[in-house]
Every structure is written in structure tokens, then in C-alpha cells.
Amino acid sequence: MPTQPQKRKINPLAIVAVILLVLAAGMLFLIFAPGPRMKWALSMGEKYLTECDYTQAVTMFSRAIRVDARSEPAYLGRAEAYIQLNQPAAAVEDLTFVIDELTTDDADVYIQRAEAYTMQGNTDAAQADLDTAASLGADTTAAEETLAALTPEPTPEPESTAAPEEEKAEHPREFRFHGTGNGDFFYDEDGRLTHITLDGYDLYIDYTDGKASAAFDEAQVNAMDDPHYILEIHEMTLKADGTIDTLFTYLPDVASYIEFNEDGLPSYFSIAQDDLGHLITYTRTEDGRLTMDSTQYVFGYIFDHVAEPVGEEFMVSAEGEVIY
């Protein structure tokens, strides 16, 4: 008699494993897909706006812009946060991008930019935006009254023999660097570093006593569930003015070492497992602004300050942008 083929039993554990793999793939999609990341960054930005935490709002809307550089809600939200932080120049830049590049016909955007222009004392530009908003059907009565109240009556200026005051130096708002790792550096209106993002991990700097103190985002620190993966500041030194001179931190599976120049910009940047990193130089343009000039990928700088050039086969390219 021919033997009957044995029926293969399906292992229940195999079914469970397949289900878990499908769920994990779905979770990874939700975490890393641009759509969910964009929605999360925008919602967090709006949340911080509502809570009047405007610095955090700027950070979250900036993240949304990095996901989608043409997101109108992200630029408008960041502009509102800049206005509340008394940084009208930054607000004007974002709103001008929405008007000129995204070609909006929303009258509220013109009213918002008029508010920023008014804060700058640029009453002519503010009035022009209010006129445009009115032509688009908006009621600009309240904004017109505010502008009129802030517009001083012209009075003859008395002659002065005092020496003219020096113009306040313009400071960068942000520096973005991509090399052995990614670093985003954010600055306040006085040019002091307030926030660093290292490969997605956030480190905040405070100047309560006039000297910089720093700490990683508490939620990200607590999320480290592997004892080998930590977020920790190993060593930080300060300049005489209380700003950061050097910063040595531990990230999951790597270390980061950064040195800062007299302008508060990174002159050496590394996120790596070895003593490898980028020496960075800058050039000041005719308008007084700084721009990244060059980078050199070197070995041995962190511990010995030797800066030996790395061979072509190990070279890592880098790019950086100073944003005003």
C-alpha cells in the first residue's frame, strides 16, 4: 500500500513571528516615512506655540522644513514663533519665502509680515503689505491702527557731536553640517549657541548664571533602553566669555567632539567611533556675514591635536551652511 503523505503542521510560533515582523515593518514606516515625520513635527510645533514655548516651536518647525522645504504651514508657524521671540528679521525671511517662492495669495500672510516689518520700524514696507492684504479682501483696520500708533511724528533731529554708535554685528541663526555625522547648531540674537542636534539627538544650552551649561533632551536620555547606548556629556570647557569652547559627548555607539571658534561656529566636528573628524574654516563676505570656506578630513586631532590628513580611500566629504 502506498504511504499517505504526512501533513506538515504549521508552527503557531512561526505565525506569531510573521505577524510581529509585519507590525515592526509598519512601525518603522511610521517612524521614518516623510509623511508621518512631517505631521509629527508640525503638530509638535503647533503644540509649543500654544504653550508659548517659542524656542522649541522654532526647533520643531525647522525639522518640518528639513523634511519638506516647501511646507507653507511650517514656515508660517516658525515665523509666528520668531515674532514672539522678538526676532522680526527671521520672521520676515520666512514670510517672504512663502510670498515669493510659494506664491501665496493669503492676505493673513501679508498682515503677519506687516507685523514683523512694524517691529523692525520699517513702516513703509508694513504699509505696503497692509495695502496688499486689503486688496485681497482682508480687514486690516486693527493692523492699521497698530501701525499708526507706532509711527512717530517726524521731528527735526538735533545736531549731535557724539561719535556714531557702531552697528551691532549680525550673528548666524543656524549652522548645518553634514560629514562623519550630522550637526545642526542654533543661535540666539546675541550669537550664543542655544541648541545642538547631533544625529537627531537634542542638546540644550542654558546661560542662567552667565556661563553655558548643557544637557541632552531628558526624554531621549530616558529612551536609551540598552546600557551600552547612552547620551552623556563627557567633558565641556568654556571660553572666558562663558560660551562653549570644547564639547565631548557620548552618543549611542559613537562619540562626538566639537571645538568652537571665536564666532561660536564649529572649527572641528566629529561624530565617529575613531579619532576622525573635520577641521572647518570660514570666510567673511563683503556684507560681513560668515560662510563656510573649507573642510579637511583628519585623523588624530581629538586626543593629540595632530590633524594628519586621511588617505583618499578613506575620505569623507562634508558640506555646511551658515544661515542668517
Secondary structure, DSSP 8 states (H G I E B T S, - for coil): -----------HHHHHHHHHHHHHHHHHHHHHSHHHHHHHHHHHHHHHHHTT-HHHHHHHHHHHHHH-TT-HHHHHHHHHHHHHTT-HHHHHHHHHHHHHTS----HHHHHHHHHHHHHHT-HHHHHHHHHHHHHTT---HHHHHHHHHHS----------S----------SEEEEESSSEEEEEE-TTS-EEEEEETTEEEEEE-TTSS-EEEE-HHHHHT--STT---EEEEEEE-TTSSEEEEEEEETTEEEEEEE-TTSSEEEEEEESSSEEEEEEEEE-TTS-EEEEEEEEEESHHHH---EE--GGG----EEEEE-
